[in-house]
Each structure stands twice: as C-alpha cells, then as structure tokens.
C-alpha cells in the first residue's frame, strides 16, 4: 500500500485539530476511534514505527482531546511511543507518513514540533514530575488550566514516578494522573506493583464485594443520616482495603477506578467528572496493548514496534529476505557470549532494567532464569543492585542502553566506581541509533564514563572483539568495565570458539599509510576500512589503527603514530567534546610531538532522527566523509611513508 492510497475515514479526515473533534456528538466517538485505529495500522504497516502502545490508548486519546481544551490544558504523555493518535488528532495527520523518517515527524512528542506537545519525552516515568511542575507553576500564575499526566504501569516501576506521586500529595495542586494499566512496557512488567494491580483488576472477590456494598447502600437510602454515614464509611474502608486506591490515597491522591480504558463514552464521563474535583487525582484505566489488531494483542512484545512493512490483515511481514546466511545483531552476539561465560563461570550474572528483549538477554532469562534479572524500568536501582551482587563475589553484566545508563550515572560513580566493584556495563545502542532520535542516541557515554576512576572503557570493531572484551572483563575483578556497541547487525565475520583475553589498553594496526593516520574507536572503524579502499584507488594510502580502548589508552601506539604521520584523524560515534578524540588530544598536549589533528564525531548540537546511514553522513563520520577529509589534507603528490 502506497502512502497516497492510505486514506483517513470520513470522520477522521475532517479532524485537523481537537476543535474539529469537539464538533462531533458523543455517539460518533466510537466511529472516530475505529477510524483512528485503522489509520495507525495502515500507516505503520507501510512505514514502520511503534505500534502496540498507540493502539492501546486510542479511546483514551480521543476522550482526552474531546474533554480537554488542549493545548491550553496541558496533556503530558509518558514514553511518547503511545502518542501516535495524539499526533494525528492535532494537525499532523497528513504528514504522519514522515513519522520517524529523516527530517520528518519525531516518533515522540516534541515541544518544537507542536504546541500540543507540552513536554518532550522518550525516556519513561517522567510525566507525573513534569505535569506536577506545570500544575504548580500554573497555580502560581493564577491560571485555571487542567494538567493531565498519562503514565503506563510499566513506567510506574521507575523511581521518579513514585517520587513525583509523593511530592504531588504534599503540594496544593489539581493534577490528574491517568494510570494506563496494560501490564506491559516493552516486555511484560515485573515487580510487586504489577502483581498488586493485576490482583485488583482480576479479583472476583473485589468485584463481588464492591457490587454488594453498592447494593447495600441502595437499601440505606431511606435510612437516617447516621446510618448513611456509617454505610459510606464502610464503603470507603472496604474500597481502601480491596483496591489499589489504598496505595495512592496514602500518597495524597483521590483514586478512581479501575475503569474500562476502551469505553470511550465512559472515559469522557470520567474525565468530565474529574475536571470538577479539586486536588491531585488518579484515574486507573485498564487497556490492552495492541488493541484492535489480533497479532499485536497475541504477541505484545513482538508488536511493540515494527521496522518493516507487513500485511495489515495477517500481520505477516512483507520484507523480502536476502539469500544467504543471516548476520547476527550485536545484541545477539552479546547475549550468546554472556550465556557462554555464565556456563563456564558461576560468578557471571546478568541484569537489565526492563529491556530483556532489546538487549538480547531474554534468551538468557529463558535458559538461565536464576542468573538473569529484569528489575523493571529502574536504571538507578539496576546499577546499585548489580553493585550489591558484585560485593558478594558475582560479576554482573549490566545490559543497559547507553541513553538509559545516563539515568543511573550517580550510582555508576558512587556505588560502582568509587568502590572499585567489577560491574560490567554493556552499553547497548551506543552511538547514533536512527529513527528514535535525540532521546535515544547513545552519544555521551564515552565522555561521561571516561572521567571516572577505576574504569576500563572499550569498544569492539566487530563481533569477535565484543566476545573477547566481555571475557576480558571477567579476568579483572578489581575494577569496572564499560563496553559500548551499536544497534543493528554485526559484520558477519566468523567468530572463534571460546574466548581470548585482551591486553588492556592495546590497539591494533589495521594498515600502514603515508601522511595521514586514522585512529578509530568502535564499530565505525569499518567505515575507515571502506574509505581506505576508496582512497587507495586514488593513490592515497592512509594508516588505520583500531584503538579498542579509550581508557587506558595505547600511548605507545599513539607515540608511534605521532612520529610517523603528519596528520592524525580520530573517529568515533559519539560527541566530540570529552570523547575519544579529546582523550587523544589530551595525551598529545603533554607530549613533545607536534602533529596536526582532526576530531571526527558528532557535533555540539542535537542530532535528529533518520536512518543510521543518513545520520552518519550528516555528521561526517561515514566512509564518504572520511574520504573527503583525507583528500582535503593530503597533497596532490603522494608522499613516502613516514616523515623521518
């Protein structure tokens, strides 16, 4: 199906803003929901994107924009991949086919994109904090506006959500929190809160008693005031005892629910009622992730997001697979290696904050459930949990996306580095990640980890090096390790059986050259190999050195390169400020060598979304950019190898 063939339904086609939605009668809202859900399915089936989360909140999205006066009323989404319906209803329907594409719409709410996007999101558990800040600030200015924060129960496992709830209950404000209870984040939720909510929403005892209490209160209508007050207190006590309202009431919230999150007319009534109730309120709705698309309802993990076209009826992929052996992803290489290491070393365990499928550790959780731990969306806890295990002789491999490790940075310093504990930070999605954009790019880990004591930092150029780096980490229990690797497919090279210990701080010479040497860090070294072949055809021979480690540095190799070449180019898939190139420059600044230097990395600005290849080219770290840089530096007549 082509974009031009994707047509919105007759009602949705007339909705260019929430004001158009408000012109409809309540009886038409079910039809709007049907058309909106169908439009999302059509678009994602052709163009890809996040999927299940937005389908699960279609009715909620319609109800919110029908009742609220957005954007004057503030609507804050949590983990914005559930906001596709929101974008379509707020003037971005006709451009939605550009979602997550280079220079197109962001896959997440983004303040600079629309006034309806009141807060930029991408990481989870932030909506209550942000909404509370908005509500308090609005009250201070004397404004009368509604602030609603939508948070999934998966995001509720993040500590910042509970910090915000605790704070909100102690401040004068009128925030409304909507708990979207679908028992899922990307992977199934874990932890006591999940069990707590599940017990309530499925409890036959609770529903039976609640109905009996309501029936009993009906019989008391003719009784005196005293009896009615007693009955009312009885209902309140039973409700507190039998519903999760007890937890939220203890935090200072008025609790309502659980209610059907797929009954749009019921949600409209609930939201209209809540607008008139002062103070912090929490509406607990129960939804199904992937609602309305049978394959997504059946396999909610698989259908969290789709990157390739699929049949919108059957869910079958329309991607034509290339002939030949498949190339593993770096995540698979990592997971397989950790499982092998765990089998041969009882000290090895794995920890991940709610990303077992994304990091590849789901395989280990199934094969070795007593050695692999999903701690929920709680990166700070994940780091300190791993540190605690390390104090007892374990070697924890913490599989965390680079961008999410930022959330546990204090714990990395305080609980791991200072105590010299052997936690291995396996920083997945390091570098430019593609369509998820600036909230998910893993661009800062080299800079924010390099300054820490008792830390070894390395990055493989291929899958063999990744395996050997993971093994090397188990050989040094007096310090922590940080190993970064990107999203996506590895090189496809054959890997050796077993593991080989690497010498810390030692790189390798890939090829010798003349006046220019490129020092690369990580997988982007493969761009240099491609560029070197292209330059060789033009009669230009560059040196290429795969440094492998940024801490400790291979100073012996750097000294040699500085003596033999006129110009050094450093290459990294990360920010230039404080990164790998900065480490080389810092070292050379204290040496007698006088060699010119160019640092290639991401610039000091936000890099938006697009494919990885599009973004590599934009920031100048792809093979073509390296070729152009070298040609600008090398004189027209090639010089002999070395200066001396």
Buried (B, 14 or more C-beta within 10 A) or exposed (E): BEEEEBEBBEBBEEBBBBEBBEEBEEEEBBBBBBBBBBBBBBBBBBBBBBBBBBBBBBBBBBBBBBBBEBBEBBBBBBBBBBBBBBBBBBBBBEEBBBBBBBEBBBBBBBEEBBEBBBBBBBBBBBBBBBBBBBBBEBBEEEEEBBBBBBBBBBBBBBBBBBEBBEBBBEEEBBBBBBBBBBBBBBBBBBBEBBEBBBEBBEBEEBEEBBEEBEEEBEEBEEEEEEEBEEBEEBBEEBBBEBBBBBBBBEBBBBBBBBBBBBBBBBBBBBBEEBBEEEBBBBBBBBBBBBBBBEBBBEEBBBBBBBBEBBEBEEBEEEEEEEEEEEBBBBBBBBBBBBBBBBEEEEBBBBBBBBBBBBBBBBBBBEEBEEBBBBBBBBBBBBBBBBBBBBEEEBBBBBBBBBBBBBBBBEBBBEBBBEEBBBBBBBBBBBBBBBBBBBBBBBBBBBBBBBEBEBBBBBBBBBBBBBBBBBBBBBEBBEBBBBBBBBBBBBBEEEBEEEBEEBEBBBBBBBBBBBBBBBBBBBBBBBBBBBBBEBBEEEEBBBBBBBBBBBBBBBEEBBBBBBEBBBBBBBBBBBBBBBBBBBBBBEBBEEEEBEBEBBBBBBEEEEBBBBBBEBBBBBBBBBBBBBBEBBBEBBEEEBEEEEEE
